[in-house]
Amino acid sequence: MSTAAVIAAAADDRGRRRVVEEFRQNGATSAATAMPFHPIGRHSQRAFDRFVSDHVIVALPGGHYWLDEATLVQSTAQRRQRALGFVLVAAIVLLIVLAAVVLLPR
C-alpha cells in the first residue's frame, strides 16, 4: 500500500469516527431522537453516504437521521473481517514468493 493510500485510509477512518461521534454526542440513536445532519468535508461526506447505504445511519422524512448502533457493530465487524482476510492473503502470497526465491535453483 502506498503512502498516499495509507493517508487516504486514515482520513476516511477519521471521517467515519467524526460522523459516529456527532450522532452519539447529540443522542441521535433512535428514530425519536433523529437529527438533521450536514457532513463537513469530503471524508465525512463519504463516510455518511456509506453509512446511509449500509443502513448504519437511518434516513427519515424531513432530512433527519439517526445512528443504528446495532448495525454499526455488525458493519464494523464485517469491515474487520474483510481487512483480516486481505492481510492473510497478502501474507500467504508473500510467503509463496519468498519460498520460490529461496528454493528455486539459480
Phi and psi in degrees as GROMACS dihedral restraints (atoms count N, CA, C in turn):
[ dihedral_restraints ]
;  ai    aj    ak    al  type     phi  dphi    fc
    3     4     5     6     1   -76.0    20    10
    4     5     6     7     1   165.3    20    10
    6     7     8     9     1   -60.3    20    10
    7     8     9    10     1   -41.2    20    10
    9    10    11    12     1   -62.8    20    10
   10    11    12    13     1   -39.5    20    10
   12    13    14    15     1   -66.2    20    10
   13    14    15    16     1   -38.8    20    10
   15    16    17    18     1   -65.0    20    10
   16    17    18    19     1   -42.9    20    10
   18    19    20    21     1   -63.9    20    10
   19    20    21    22     1   -42.6    20    10
   21    22    23    24     1   -64.5    20    10
   22    23    24    25     1   -41.9    20    10
   24    25    26    27     1   -63.0    20    10
   25    26    27    28     1   -40.8    20    10
   27    28    29    30     1   -65.1    20    10
   28    29    30    31     1   -39.8    20    10
   30    31    32    33     1   -66.0    20    10
   31    32    33    34     1   -40.0    20    10
   33    34    35    36     1   -64.2    20    10
   34    35    36    37     1   -39.4    20    10
   36    37    38    39     1   -63.3    20    10
   37    38    39    40     1   -42.3    20    10
   39    40    41    42     1   -61.8    20    10
   40    41    42    43     1   -40.1    20    10
   42    43    44    45     1   -60.6    20    10
   43    44    45    46     1   -43.7    20    10
   45    46    47    48     1   -61.3    20    10
   46    47    48    49     1   -46.7    20    10
   48    49    50    51     1   -62.6    20    10
   49    50    51    52     1   -40.6    20    10
   51    52    53    54     1   -63.3    20    10
   52    53    54    55     1   -43.7    20    10
   54    55    56    57     1   -63.5    20    10
   55    56    57    58     1   -48.8    20    10
   57    58    59    60     1   -60.1    20    10
   58    59    60    61     1   -45.8    20    10
   60    61    62    63     1   -62.2    20    10
   61    62    63    64     1   -38.2    20    10
   63    64    65    66     1   -60.6    20    10
   64    65    66    67     1   -44.6    20    10
   66    67    68    69     1   -67.7    20    10
   67    68    69    70     1   -41.8    20    10
   69    70    71    72     1   -65.1    20    10
   70    71    72    73     1   -44.3    20    10
   72    73    74    75     1   -62.0    20    10
   73    74    75    76     1   -32.5    20    10
   75    76    77    78     1   -91.6    20    10
   76    77    78    79     1     3.0    20    10
   78    79    80    81     1    68.4    20    10
   79    80    81    82     1    19.4    20    10
   81    82    83    84     1   -85.9    20    10
   82    83    84    85     1    68.7    20    10
   84    85    86    87     1  -119.9    20    10
   85    86    87    88     1    19.4    20    10
   87    88    89    90     1  -157.0    20    10
   88    89    90    91     1   165.4    20    10
   90    91    92    93     1   -61.3    20    10
   91    92    93    94     1   -33.2    20    10
   93    94    95    96     1   -69.0    20    10
   94    95    96    97     1   -24.1    20    10
   96    97    98    99     1  -113.1    20    10
   97    98    99   100     1    19.1    20    10
   99   100   101   102     1   -57.4    20    10
  100   101   102   103     1   154.1    20    10
  102   103   104   105     1  -139.1    20    10
  103   104   105   106     1   157.5    20    10
  105   106   107   108     1   -71.8    20    10
  106   107   108   109     1   149.4    20    10
  108   109   110   111     1  -144.8    20    10
  109   110   111   112     1   133.7    20    10
  111   112   113   114     1  -132.6    20    10
  112   113   114   115     1   101.1    20    10
  114   115   116   117     1   -59.1    20    10
  115   116   117   118     1   144.1    20    10
  117   118   119   120     1  -111.5    20    10
  118   119   120   121     1   121.0    20    10
  120   121   122   123     1    95.2    20    10
  121   122   123   124     1   153.5    20    10
  123   124   125   126     1   -71.1    20    10
  124   125   126   127     1   -30.6    20    10
  126   127   128   129     1   -71.5    20    10
  127   128   129   130     1   -40.4    20    10
  129   130   131   132     1   -67.0    20    10
  130   131   132   133     1   -38.3    20    10
  132   133   134   135     1   -63.4    20    10
  133   134   135   136     1   -44.3    20    10
  135   136   137   138     1   -63.3    20    10
  136   137   138   139     1   -43.1    20    10
  138   139   140   141     1   -63.8    20    10
  139   140   141   142     1   -45.5    20    10
  141   142   143   144     1   -59.8    20    10
  142   143   144   145     1   -48.1    20    10
  144   145   146   147     1   -59.7    20    10
  145   146   147   148     1   -42.0    20    10
  147   148   149   150     1   -65.7    20    10
  148   149   150   151     1   -43.0    20    10
  150   151   152   153     1   -61.5    20    10
  151   152   153   154     1   -40.5    20    10
  153   154   155   156     1   -66.1    20    10
  154   155   156   157     1   -44.3    20    10
  156   157   158   159     1   -67.4    20    10
  157   158   159   160     1   -28.5    20    10
  159   160   161   162     1   -90.0    20    10
  160   161   162   163     1     1.7    20    10
  162   163   164   165     1    65.5    20    10
  163   164   165   166     1    21.5    20    10
  165   166   167   168     1   -74.6    20    10
  166   167   168   169     1   -39.2    20    10
  168   169   170   171     1  -109.9    20    10
  169   170   171   172     1   126.5    20    10
  171   172   173   174     1   -99.5    20    10
  172   173   174   175     1   127.0    20    10
  174   175   176   177     1   -89.0    20    10
  175   176   177   178     1   135.1    20    10
  177   178   179   180     1  -115.5    20    10
  178   179   180   181     1   160.9    20    10
  180   181   182   183     1   -58.0    20    10
  181   182   183   184     1   149.1    20    10
  183   184   185   186     1    86.6    20    10
  184   185   186   187     1    11.4    20    10
  186   187   188   189     1    76.0    20    10
  187   188   189   190     1    24.3    20    10
  189   190   191   192     1  -103.6    20    10
  190   191   192   193     1   150.7    20    10
  192   193   194   195     1  -138.9    20    10
  193   194   195   196     1   156.4    20    10
  195   196   197   198     1  -144.0    20    10
  196   197   198   199     1   152.7    20    10
  198   199   200   201     1   -89.9    20    10
  199   200   201   202     1   121.8    20    10
  201   202   203   204     1   -90.8    20    10
  202   203   204   205     1    99.4    20    10
  204   205   206   207     1   -60.8    20    10
  205   206   207   208     1   -39.8    20    10
  207   208   209   210     1   -63.8    20    10
  208   209   210   211     1   -42.1    20    10
  210   211   212   213     1   -68.6    20    10
  211   212   213   214     1   -34.4    20    10
  213   214   215   216     1   -61.1    20    10
  214   215   216   217     1   -43.6    20    10
  216   217   218   219     1   -61.2    20    10
  217   218   219   220     1   -45.5    20    10
  219   220   221   222     1   -63.1    20    10
  220   221   222   223     1   -44.7    20    10
  222   223   224   225     1   -62.9    20    10
  223   224   225   226     1   -42.3    20    10
  225   226   227   228     1   -64.0    20    10
  226   227   228   229     1   -42.0    20    10
  228   229   230   231     1   -62.5    20    10
  229   230   231   232     1   -41.2    20    10
  231   232   233   234     1   -64.9    20    10
  232   233   234   235     1   -41.2    20    10
  234   235   236   237     1   -62.3    20    10
  235   236   237   238     1   -41.5    20    10
  237   238   239   240     1   -65.7    20    10
  238   239   240   241     1   -39.8    20    10
  240   241   242   243     1   -63.3    20    10
  241   242   243   244     1   -42.7    20    10
  243   244   245   246     1   -62.7    20    10
  244   245   246   247     1   -43.1    20    10
  246   247   248   249     1   -64.0    20    10
  247   248   249   250     1   -42.3    20    10
  249   250   251   252     1   -63.9    20    10
  250   251   252   253     1   -41.2    20    10
  252   253   254   255     1   -60.3    20    10
  253   254   255   256     1   -43.0    20    10
  255   256   257   258     1   -61.9    20    10
  256   257   258   259     1   -45.1    20    10
  258   259   260   261     1   -63.5    20    10
  259   260   261   262     1   -41.9    20    10
  261   262   263   264     1   -63.4    20    10
  262   263   264   265     1   -44.0    20    10
  264   265   266   267     1   -62.8    20    10
  265   266   267   268     1   -44.2    20    10
  267   268   269   270     1   -61.9    20    10
  268   269   270   271     1   -40.8    20    10
  270   271   272   273     1   -65.2    20    10
  271   272   273   274     1   -40.4    20    10
  273   274   275   276     1   -64.5    20    10
  274   275   276   277     1   -44.1    20    10
  276   277   278   279     1   -61.9    20    10
  277   278   279   280     1   -42.9    20    10
  279   280   281   282     1   -61.6    20    10
  280   281   282   283     1   -43.2    20    10
  282   283   284   285     1   -63.9    20    10
  283   284   285   286     1   -39.5    20    10
  285   286   287   288     1   -64.1    20    10
  286   287   288   289     1   -45.1    20    10
  288   289   290   291     1   -63.4    20    10
  289   290   291   292     1   -44.3    20    10
  291   292   293   294     1   -62.6    20    10
  292   293   294   295     1   -42.1    20    10
  294   295   296   297     1   -62.9    20    10
  295   296   297   298     1   -41.4    20    10
  297   298   299   300     1   -63.4    20    10
  298   299   300   301     1   -40.9    20    10
  300   301   302   303     1   -66.7    20    10
  301   302   303   304     1   -40.4    20    10
  303   304   305   306     1   -77.3    20    10
  304   305   306   307     1   -40.6    20    10
  306   307   308   309     1   -90.6    20    10
  307   308   309   310     1   -22.8    20    10
  309   310   311   312     1   -73.5    20    10
  310   311   312   313     1   138.6    20    10
  312   313   314   315     1   -67.6    20    10
  313   314   315   316     1   149.5    20    10
